[in-house]
Amino acid sequence: MLLFLTTMLLVNVTPGPDMLYVIARSAGQGKKAGIVSALGIGAGCFFHIFAVALGLAEVLRAVPVAYDLLRYAGAVYLVWLGARMLFSGQQAGGPIVIEPAGLRRIFVQGAINNVLNPKVALFFLAFLPQFLDKDGSAFRQTLSLGLLFDASGTTVNLIVAMAVGAAGSLIPAKFRYVTGGVFVALGLRLGWQRV
């Protein structure tokens, strides 16, 4: 659990599309817009949590070898994601311009941005299985870990929204190297892990 909590926090503090959306809204329209965008993203994440929990529970129950297939696919995905972060020339942040909008629209856009991002579901599929106890309920464990992950991510995004809304910018660009290394290490661990 300590490994999950540590990794979860590291992943959630690393700038990605959701955080960049929060930063853009906070910088462009102030703290309130940033907070609403963070809450929208958190709400959108519920879709992925339930989809992965329901699908993962069903697959693991119906096909016992699916656990290993999912584990290997997750390992490859995490290594690929980490390598891409480490070797891409992109900066983790940069100027983002988003047209001003009302708070309801900002919330809905945040939720839609998260729901339509297949990388969120793929990340949950790759990340969560390595922390599941095979003897327990895959659905309950996936749901619990997913909700914990979402609560952490929403909290981080709320802090970023308040900081950026009050101070201007808060993008730790070098975190992409740390996170990329963690993803590669997690992928390798997942691939060689014996269950």
N, C-alpha and C positions, 0 to 999 in steps of 0.2 A: 504493500500500500504506500509506503514511503517513496518508492521508486515511481509509482503512478502519480502521486501528488507533486513530486519534484518535476517530473517530465511535463505534467499538465500545466504547472505554473510557467515553466520555461516556454512551452509552446504558446501559451496564452499571452505572454508579454512580448512575443516576437511579432513585429509588424507584418501584417498580411492584408489581403483585400478588405476584410471586415474592419480592421483597425484603421486602415487608410481611409475608408468611408467615414468612420467616426471622426478622424482628424480633419478631413475635408469639411464636414458639416460643422464641426466645432470652430474651426478657423474661419470659415466663411459666414456662419450665422450665429455663432456664439455658443455658450455652454449649454443652454436649454436644448438647442437643436442637436448637439452632440450627444446629450443624455438620451433623447428620444431615439436617435439613430442606434445607439448601443442597445436600448431595450428592444427595438425592432429586430436587430440581429439576433439577440438572445431568443426572441419568440420564434424566429425562423429556424433556429437550431433544433427546436422541439420536433419539427418534421423529420429531420435526419435521425435524431435519437430514436424515435418510435419506429421509423422505417428499418433502421439497422437492428434494433432490438427484436422486432417481430420477425424479420427475415433471418437473422442470425440464429435465433432460437429454433426456427423451423428447419433450417438447413442442418444444424448440428443434431437435431433429433432424428431427421429422416435419413441422413447419410453420414455415418460415423467418420468416414475418410474425409469428409468435407472440412473438418477441423484442420487437418494437415494441409489440404489444398489452400484453405483460407490463410493459414499461417505462412505458407511459402509465398503466396501472392502478396500478402501484407509485407513480408520481408523485402521482396523486390521493390514494391511501391515505396517503402520508407527509405531504402537505400537510394533509389532514383530521386526522390524528393530532396533528400539531404545533399546528394551530389549536385543537384541543380542549384540549390541554395549556395553551396560552397563555390561552385565554379561559374556561376552566371556573373556577368559584368554589371548587372542591374544593382542600383542602390535600393535599399529597403524602403526608402521613402522618396518623396519629391513633391513638387507642386502639383496639386490636384485642384481642378476647378469644377465645381458642381453648381448648377443653377439654384438660386434660392427657392425654397418651397415651404408650404405650411407644415406644421408639426405632424398632422395625420399622414400626410404624404411622405414625410421623412421616415416615420415609423414603418409604413408599408414598404417603402423602398428598401429599408434595412432588412426587413423580413424576406422580401423577394430576392434581394442580393444573396442572402444566405441560402434560401431554399433552392435557388437555381444554380448554386455552385456545387457541381457534382464532386468536387475535391473534398468537401466537408464529409459527405457520406463515405467516400473512399478512405479518407483519413480515419474515420471511426472504425470502418471495417478492418483497416490495417493496424490501428493502434490498440483498440480495446481487447481483442481476443487474447493477447499475451498476458492480460491481467485477470482472465477469467479462471475460476476453479472449475474443472471439468465435472466435478461431482455435484456442483450447485446448479441452480436454474440459470441458464444462459440469458433468458429474457430479463429476469430481475437484476442480475449482475450488470448486464449491458445497459439497462435502463438507469440503474443507480450510478454507474460510472459516467454515463453520458450526461445525466443531470448535474452531477458534480462538476464535470468538465464545462458544461454550459454556464453554471453558476460562477465558476472561476473566470471564464472568458468574459461574461457580462460584467462582472466586477472590475476586471482589468479595463475593459472598454469604457466603463463609467468613470474610472479614475482618469483615463486618458482624455475623455471628453471634458472633464472639469479642469484638468491641467492645461490642455490646449486652449479651451475657451477662456481661461484666465490669463495664460502666459504666452500663447502664440504657437509654440511647436514643441513636441516631445517625441522624437523618433530616434530610438537607439539603433542606428544603422548597422553597427557591428554585431548585433544580436543574430543576424542571419548566419554568421560563421559558427557561432556557438550552437544554434539550433540545427544547422545543417549537419554538424558533427554528431549531435545527439541523435538525429534521425538515422544517419548511417549506422551508428552503434546499435540503436534499437533494432534496425532491420537485420543486422548481422546476428544479434542475440536471438531474435525471433526465428531466423532461419535455422540456427544450430540448436535451438532449445529442444530438449527431449521431454516429451510429456508422458 
